[in-house]
Amino acid sequence: MAKRFMLVSLVFILLLSACSSGGNNTENATRHTDNGNSSTNVSGEKEATEDESKEQADPFGKYAETITLNYGKEVDPTDKSLPEGDTPENNQYSRYIKEVLNIDTKVTWQAASGTNYDQKVNLAISSNDLPDALIVKDSQLRAMVKAGQLADLTEAFERYASPSVKKFMEKTNGVSQKSVTFDGKMYAIPSIQVQSDGVHQMWIRKDWLDKLGLEAPKTIEDLEKVARAFVEQDPDDNGKDDTIGIAGQQNGGRLYANFLESTNNTYGLDPIFGAYQSYPGFWLKNESGEAVYGSILPETKEALAKLRDMYANGLIDRELGIRKSASETVTDGKAGIFFGPWWMGYGPLPDAIKNNPEANWQAYLLPLDADGEFNAHMGAPSTLFVVVRKGYEHPEAVIKMLNLLVRDESTFDISVPIGHYPLRVPMSYTDESEYSAQALREVLAGTKTAADFTDPGYKLLAADIANIKKVKKEPYDNLDIEYWDPKADEGTWKRAYSLLVGSSSLTQDYNKIYSVLYSQTKTMESRWTNLKKLEDETFLKIIMGAAPIDDFDKFVEDWKRQGGDIITKEVQEHVK
Amino acid sequence: MRNQSFTKHYYIMLLPGFIWLLLISIIPMFGIVIAFQDFNPGKGFFQSEWVGLDNFEYMFALNDTPVIFFNTVFIAVMKMIGNLIVPLIFAIMLNELRMMLVKRWIQTIVYLPHFLSWVILSGILLDVFSYTGPINTVMTFIGLDPILFFARADLFPFIIVASDVWKEFGFNTIIYLAALTSINPSLYEAAAIDGAARLRRMWHVTLPGLRTTIVLLAVLSLGNVLNAGFDQIFNLYNPLVYSTGDIIDTWVYREGLLNMQYGLATAVGLLKSVVSFILIIVSYQLASRFANYRIF
């Protein structure tokens, strides 16, 4: 009997522990506890009462006594750039903020960039356990405003924002201002992004093109031809059939940018859709001025049919949507073409040329549509938002930090990525990349000098011009990789290559298609997950041949019936 | 067993487990009120708007609901069966092994995967089953066409079940091995004297000796009918296999945490818990009837 009981208890305990391993590991991001808060709060309150006046305060004013700011941080797990001894919490940027503003920034928790960080923020929102400040997305901002979790920043922004920051805001014609204003109050500091973040271009291995005697593909037919050559003619000369024509999104990635996440969709297939004048995931206006959803239009079906064809012929990465890391195909020298925005010089290209210094990645606004035009869907100017928890004593601290970032970004050593600057969101004129690329070309050509570019709003341009010749070798008008010297100054090279190679093409004319809406409507809150699932599943299945192309028509019907029609009406109301 | 002084220390040994259960499972249970609310985290449980059964009505109106329930049950039941039979066969085979050293080694090696998390194992599995991975290399070598395993909705549930059984069978074997030690060796001797060979002894002594344990494990696992394994599926699935791989837990994750529809996600979770609870009661009744197993 004793033995029997023991056995039964053992079984029971094992079962218990087996069940437990299932669901309870949501809290897996690192947590730092710090008790340094209590002492600093007292001095902070005193100071807050001291400058109660309404007039403009010093945007860079140093706190008399150290204040503490706890924030949640997004970290890139593959980033190894921090010098020995530095941490995401304590690095050159946080020390600079401490020195200049006397703000002690502490990382409450950190999470890997992308889905992990979003999830962590969502958990913080749902458990109402917020650090003092966070960077959030549009849907999160809305949820937090609705939940009454955020500090009103209207007055702090008015008093503390530097003239440059205010000017950036004005340049978006009130779009950025509107995105953070709810009932007349400002609840966040929006990022003000360069528009080039939303334009996805074709990045292609020019050394492969040259070797095979090909030109950069102008049309979809050309693109197929080139991709086929990349797949079949062993451009990397290793005797193995292991090259990929066009790289595709990784597991959890996006096939195309959408109205909610409208920018920076590296490894998507956006330009191919664009070549069919199809803008899936975007809200468009039809001829009669009504709002329609791009994913359900016939142009999208046409684009999908072509993609399906290309996939079947092995021109697109076979492991589209399944691969754990899409960037590996580029850094390992397997892929010959991928689509991404202008800043690829910051990543993945540095790793790609480290592995193979001859990998000559060049960017083009291609492929063109039947009328010979390049069509790009454009992003929202503000997609990230810095928010401050309600009840935090120094809401102006985040504004001061952003002022400082805008003023001194050009002096930083960016071999440590600027993402390590606490609560950094991009802030600049929306045309900064194109303008800077043009300026650099003119300076290199000798037609203009640094003295011709005086607007301090282009905050990095002076440094760009001063450093460009460190990394760009002659001839200056040839941008092939052999005429660059990345090792001379990697930080400068990343930016200069991104600008000259990635942004030069953006100075030419192309069709800019804007979504009529960049945020969620009421019904979307409850229905969008399902509609999105339907869309993701159907499109990927069609492309990869797991479903016939005519499933598209069924998708359109289902989409409309399962809430799409109601949502379209709401969007219609919104744009009126 | 009725002797109080004899059993006391077992209860003390169970205490840490019960404290854990209280903190992690019982107390958070009050959160189920969210299922009946339009939950607003800023207002909390007490001030959020009460919407009654709205969340449940919407849940049943969704086209997805039957699919994810079916997927969950299908995967979970297959896992239950696999996790019952494979360890049983393995334990009996291991028990017949007479070289202790080899036996210990095998036992240790097969239960190592149990200690790896799915986050790590999923990376390994994705590589092993990838287009250029070892399995497809072998398949091309013997003249078959390579298959993109994780793009095949028809194969996905089976990959999930097989990999889960592979990960856990070593650990589950321990339970059977424990039960095997409680079989009286004199039964084997008696059978041997009566002229029973190895297979006969297995059939007439080992299996009957394990019968209660088998029934008990089978019946107790009924409570897991709706647990198909979030960690595993979440790390392995992609939109191509939603139709057969999307389970309640992954759906709740996307709806609740990513889309912040707390009310709806909690309602689905609550429904799952209610069904599981009923199944646990049924399984307890069955266990007490067929295996003479009682907790109280």
Contacts between the chains, C-beta under 8 A, distances in Angstrom:
chain1	res1	chain2	res2	distance
A	1	B	1	5.6
A	2	B	1	7.9
A	2	B	6	7.8
A	3	B	182	5.1
A	4	B	182	7.2
A	5	B	1	5.8
A	5	B	7	7.6
A	5	B	10	7.4
A	7	B	178	6.0
A	7	B	179	6.0
A	7	B	182	6.1
A	7	B	213	7.2
A	8	B	216	7.5
A	8	B	293	6.6
A	9	B	10	6.2
A	9	B	13	8.0
A	9	B	14	7.4
A	10	B	175	7.0
A	10	B	178	5.9
A	11	B	175	5.8
A	11	B	213	7.3
A	11	B	216	6.4
A	11	B	217	6.8
A	11	B	220	7.4
A	12	B	295	7.8
A	13	B	14	7.7
A	13	B	17	6.5
A	14	B	174	7.6
A	14	B	175	6.1
A	15	B	220	5.9
A	15	B	221	7.9
A	16	B	17	6.1
A	16	B	21	7.4
A	18	B	168	8.0
A	19	B	224	7.2
A	19	B	227	7.4
A	20	B	20	7.7
A	20	B	24	7.4
A	21	B	231	7.9
A	22	B	227	6.0
A	22	B	229	6.9
A	22	B	230	6.3
A	22	B	231	7.0
A	23	B	230	6.0
A	23	B	249	7.2
A	24	B	24	6.1
A	25	B	231	7.3
A	115	B	258	8.0
A	118	B	258	7.0
A	119	B	257	5.7
A	119	B	258	7.1
A	122	B	257	5.1
A	122	B	258	6.8
A	122	B	260	6.0
A	123	B	257	6.9
A	125	B	41	5.7
A	125	B	260	7.1
A	126	B	41	4.9
A	126	B	257	7.5
A	126	B	260	7.0
A	126	B	262	6.2
A	127	B	41	6.9
A	128	B	41	4.8
A	128	B	42	6.4
A	128	B	44	6.9
A	139	B	259	7.9
A	139	B	260	7.1
A	140	B	260	7.7
A	143	B	41	7.9
A	143	B	260	5.2
A	144	B	42	7.7
A	146	B	40	6.5
A	146	B	42	7.4
A	147	B	40	5.2
A	147	B	41	5.0
A	147	B	42	3.0
A	147	B	43	7.0
A	148	B	42	4.2
A	148	B	43	7.4
A	149	B	41	7.3
A	149	B	42	4.9
A	242	B	132	7.2
A	251	B	126	7.9
A	251	B	238	5.1
A	252	B	238	7.6
A	318	B	131	5.0
A	318	B	148	6.2
A	319	B	130	6.3
A	319	B	131	5.5
A	319	B	148	6.8
A	321	B	151	7.7
A	321	B	238	5.3
A	321	B	239	6.5
A	321	B	240	6.4
A	322	B	126	7.3
A	322	B	130	7.8
A	322	B	148	7.0
A	322	B	150	4.8
A	322	B	151	5.9
A	322	B	238	5.5
A	322	B	240	7.4
A	323	B	130	7.8
A	324	B	123	6.3
A	324	B	126	5.7
A	525	B	259	7.6
A	525	B	260	7.9
A	525	B	261	7.0
A	526	B	58	6.9
A	526	B	261	6.0
A	526	B	264	6.8
A	528	B	259	6.7
A	529	B	254	5.7
A	529	B	255	5.2
A	529	B	258	7.2
A	529	B	259	4.4
A	529	B	261	7.1
A	530	B	62	6.4
A	530	B	63	7.7
A	530	B	64	6.0
A	533	B	64	7.3
A	533	B	239	7.3
A	533	B	242	6.2
A	533	B	246	7.7
A	533	B	254	7.5
A	536	B	239	4.1
A	536	B	242	7.8
A	537	B	239	4.6
A	537	B	240	7.1
A	537	B	242	4.7
A	537	B	243	7.0
A	540	B	238	7.6
A	540	B	239	4.8
A	540	B	240	5.3
A	541	B	239	7.8
A	541	B	240	6.0
A	544	B	148	7.9
A	544	B	151	5.7
A	544	B	240	6.4
A	546	B	151	6.7
A	546	B	152	7.7
A	546	B	153	6.8
A	546	B	240	6.1
A	558	B	63	7.6
A	562	B	63	6.4
